[in-house]
């Protein structure tokens, strides 16, 4: 269950990303209404239940309303170089077998932070709304698509489309 939620949640939240080298800061050409698509790989680092730790109904049961967990991942370029850190918190907004999570997270990259929100589903793909950023990413909007490489893999591929104000 932890791996499933971790993979789903990692295929979640807030955009991660960076163009060809996730460690690069967007160029000045990316300013004023321009867009950039960033490509990263997230590698699971940690996962922990917050509220019930683990949920009262057991590790292999679905979360109940209000259960929370946090997770973190290293952000890597496609070639495996370190690009930053990802962290997120998810809350079960609806519990049970067909529950819904709401996740808030941030990608800390060279030049600033990109934040986002997602409601991951049961599949390996999560769509993220980019809600803003700091530093080089100040005022960005956009979306991300995160695709888990599967329950037995700690890796998730991330493509973030950023639109600069």
FIMARBA-450847 format. One record per residue (C-alpha): residue number from 0; residue in one letter; x, y, z. Coordinates in Angstrom, 3 decimals. Example, Ala and Ser with C-alpha at 12.3 -4.5 7.8 and 13.67 -1.06 7.14 Angstrom:
! residues 2
k / r / X / Y / Z
0 / a / 12.300 / -4.500 / 7.800 .
1 / s / 13.670 / -1.060 / 7.140 .
//
This chain:
! residues 165
k / r / X / Y / Z
0 / x / 0.000 / 0.000 / 0.000 .
1 / x / 2.756 / 2.459 / 0.919 .
2 / x / 4.493 / 1.795 / -2.424 .
3 / x / 1.213 / 2.225 / -4.320 .
4 / x / 0.380 / 5.489 / -2.600 .
5 / x / 3.967 / 6.685 / -2.855 .
6 / x / 4.136 / 5.952 / -6.572 .
7 / x / 0.738 / 7.502 / -7.166 .
8 / x / 1.516 / 10.501 / -5.064 .
9 / x / 4.884 / 10.934 / -6.659 .
10 / x / 3.088 / 10.789 / -9.939 .
11 / x / 1.366 / 13.621 / -8.352 .
12 / x / 1.801 / 16.989 / -7.065 .
13 / x / 3.308 / 19.979 / -8.127 .
14 / x / 5.387 / 20.009 / -11.100 .
15 / x / 8.858 / 18.942 / -11.012 .
16 / x / 11.003 / 19.554 / -13.866 .
17 / x / 13.538 / 21.130 / -15.876 .
18 / x / 14.341 / 21.314 / -19.461 .
19 / x / 17.163 / 19.190 / -20.666 .
20 / x / 19.042 / 19.687 / -17.435 .
21 / x / 16.738 / 19.946 / -14.524 .
22 / x / 19.443 / 21.876 / -12.745 .
23 / x / 19.389 / 24.773 / -15.179 .
24 / x / 17.683 / 28.053 / -14.476 .
25 / x / 15.279 / 29.250 / -17.196 .
26 / x / 16.910 / 31.672 / -19.592 .
27 / x / 15.756 / 35.261 / -20.042 .
28 / x / 14.183 / 34.070 / -23.287 .
29 / x / 11.702 / 32.149 / -21.141 .
30 / x / 10.339 / 35.380 / -19.684 .
31 / x / 7.240 / 37.402 / -20.625 .
32 / x / 4.596 / 34.957 / -21.773 .
33 / x / 7.023 / 32.353 / -23.029 .
34 / x / 6.727 / 28.730 / -22.071 .
35 / x / 9.241 / 26.046 / -21.226 .
36 / x / 8.791 / 22.319 / -20.775 .
37 / x / 11.008 / 20.772 / -18.134 .
38 / x / 11.840 / 17.060 / -17.950 .
39 / x / 12.982 / 15.351 / -14.730 .
40 / x / 13.039 / 12.010 / -13.011 .
41 / x / 11.926 / 11.688 / -9.371 .
42 / x / 13.567 / 9.008 / -7.245 .
43 / x / 11.732 / 8.049 / -4.023 .
44 / x / 13.649 / 8.868 / -0.856 .
45 / x / 11.127 / 8.689 / 1.989 .
46 / x / 7.482 / 8.143 / 2.917 .
47 / x / 5.704 / 8.381 / 6.280 .
48 / x / 2.130 / 8.428 / 7.591 .
49 / x / 1.384 / 11.528 / 9.662 .
50 / x / -2.024 / 11.231 / 11.361 .
51 / x / -2.592 / 7.588 / 12.349 .
52 / x / 0.911 / 6.376 / 11.598 .
53 / x / -0.002 / 3.872 / 10.194 .
54 / x / -3.756 / 4.182 / 9.592 .
55 / x / -5.905 / 2.555 / 12.289 .
56 / x / -7.296 / 0.082 / 9.807 .
57 / x / -3.790 / -1.260 / 8.958 .
58 / x / -1.038 / -0.755 / 6.412 .
59 / x / -2.782 / -2.593 / 3.586 .
60 / x / -6.176 / -0.907 / 3.952 .
61 / x / -7.142 / 2.247 / 2.074 .
62 / x / -6.786 / 5.545 / 3.952 .
63 / x / -9.741 / 6.984 / 5.857 .
64 / x / -10.910 / 10.588 / 5.732 .
65 / x / -8.208 / 12.873 / 7.114 .
66 / x / -5.304 / 10.422 / 6.959 .
67 / x / -2.137 / 12.194 / 5.842 .
68 / x / 1.267 / 11.209 / 4.586 .
69 / x / 4.396 / 13.008 / 3.501 .
70 / x / 6.990 / 11.928 / 0.994 .
71 / x / 10.158 / 13.212 / -0.555 .
72 / x / 12.194 / 12.436 / -3.643 .
73 / x / 15.446 / 13.424 / -5.260 .
74 / x / 15.038 / 15.199 / -8.577 .
75 / x / 17.375 / 14.000 / -11.293 .
76 / x / 18.101 / 14.945 / -14.868 .
77 / x / 17.379 / 12.291 / -17.465 .
78 / x / 21.098 / 11.444 / -17.391 .
79 / x / 20.963 / 10.927 / -13.604 .
80 / x / 22.599 / 14.153 / -12.354 .
81 / x / 21.180 / 15.700 / -9.161 .
82 / x / 18.751 / 18.536 / -10.021 .
83 / x / 16.915 / 19.268 / -6.753 .
84 / x / 14.526 / 17.962 / -4.134 .
85 / x / 10.786 / 17.282 / -4.165 .
86 / x / 8.553 / 17.202 / -1.069 .
87 / x / 4.777 / 16.830 / -0.708 .
88 / x / 1.958 / 16.271 / 1.756 .
89 / x / -1.224 / 14.399 / 0.846 .
90 / x / -4.533 / 14.251 / 2.730 .
91 / x / -7.351 / 11.770 / 2.174 .
92 / x / -10.277 / 14.059 / 1.297 .
93 / x / -12.474 / 10.997 / 0.827 .
94 / x / -11.626 / 7.673 / 2.434 .
95 / x / -12.234 / 4.098 / 1.433 .
96 / x / -11.455 / 1.940 / -1.552 .
97 / x / -12.431 / 4.713 / -3.987 .
98 / x / -11.058 / 7.570 / -1.892 .
99 / x / -9.537 / 10.791 / -3.121 .
100 / x / -6.262 / 12.376 / -2.114 .
101 / x / -5.388 / 16.050 / -2.330 .
102 / x / -1.647 / 16.638 / -2.533 .
103 / x / 0.376 / 19.832 / -2.237 .
104 / x / 4.052 / 19.842 / -3.080 .
105 / x / 7.078 / 21.717 / -4.203 .
106 / x / 10.089 / 21.139 / -6.394 .
107 / x / 13.169 / 22.887 / -5.106 .
108 / x / 15.426 / 23.488 / -8.100 .
109 / x / 18.403 / 25.687 / -8.824 .
110 / x / 16.961 / 29.169 / -9.092 .
111 / x / 13.793 / 28.664 / -7.057 .
112 / x / 10.779 / 26.588 / -6.128 .
113 / x / 7.852 / 25.399 / -8.267 .
114 / x / 4.640 / 24.613 / -6.387 .
115 / x / 1.577 / 22.639 / -7.408 .
116 / x / -1.503 / 20.696 / -6.396 .
117 / x / -2.913 / 17.382 / -7.609 .
118 / x / -5.583 / 14.783 / -6.933 .
119 / x / -3.883 / 11.539 / -7.953 .
120 / x / -6.007 / 8.698 / -9.216 .
121 / x / -5.578 / 4.946 / -9.284 .
122 / x / -3.353 / 4.815 / -12.377 .
123 / x / 0.319 / 5.521 / -12.932 .
124 / x / -0.287 / 9.005 / -14.410 .
125 / x / -1.012 / 12.134 / -12.393 .
126 / x / -1.877 / 15.587 / -13.713 .
127 / x / -0.619 / 18.512 / -11.641 .
128 / x / -1.746 / 22.147 / -11.651 .
129 / x / 1.247 / 24.462 / -11.293 .
130 / x / 0.200 / 27.161 / -8.839 .
131 / x / 3.279 / 29.375 / -8.744 .
132 / x / 6.928 / 29.653 / -7.947 .
133 / x / 9.732 / 31.667 / -6.420 .
134 / x / 12.988 / 33.084 / -7.753 .
135 / x / 13.438 / 32.287 / -11.438 .
136 / x / 9.954 / 30.710 / -11.403 .
137 / x / 8.125 / 33.681 / -9.821 .
138 / x / 4.535 / 33.838 / -11.073 .
139 / x / 4.646 / 30.757 / -13.320 .
140 / x / 1.535 / 28.768 / -14.104 .
141 / x / 1.116 / 25.634 / -16.112 .
142 / x / 0.691 / 21.927 / -15.668 .
143 / x / 2.702 / 18.774 / -15.212 .
144 / x / 2.260 / 15.160 / -16.161 .
145 / x / 3.954 / 12.630 / -13.901 .
146 / x / 4.163 / 8.983 / -14.914 .
147 / x / 5.290 / 6.345 / -12.427 .
148 / x / 7.478 / 3.595 / -13.832 .
149 / x / 5.430 / 1.116 / -11.772 .
150 / x / 4.883 / -0.134 / -8.219 .
151 / x / 8.225 / -1.918 / -8.119 .
152 / x / 10.213 / 1.100 / -9.319 .
153 / x / 11.256 / 4.103 / -7.228 .
154 / x / 11.272 / 6.282 / -10.376 .
155 / x / 8.683 / 8.655 / -11.832 .
156 / x / 9.098 / 10.594 / -15.091 .
157 / x / 7.960 / 14.211 / -14.930 .
158 / x / 7.214 / 16.707 / -17.729 .
159 / x / 6.295 / 20.200 / -16.526 .
160 / x / 4.977 / 22.835 / -18.869 .
161 / x / 5.645 / 26.281 / -17.354 .
162 / x / 4.118 / 29.503 / -18.629 .
163 / x / 5.927 / 32.642 / -17.516 .
164 / x / 3.923 / 35.823 / -16.820 .
//
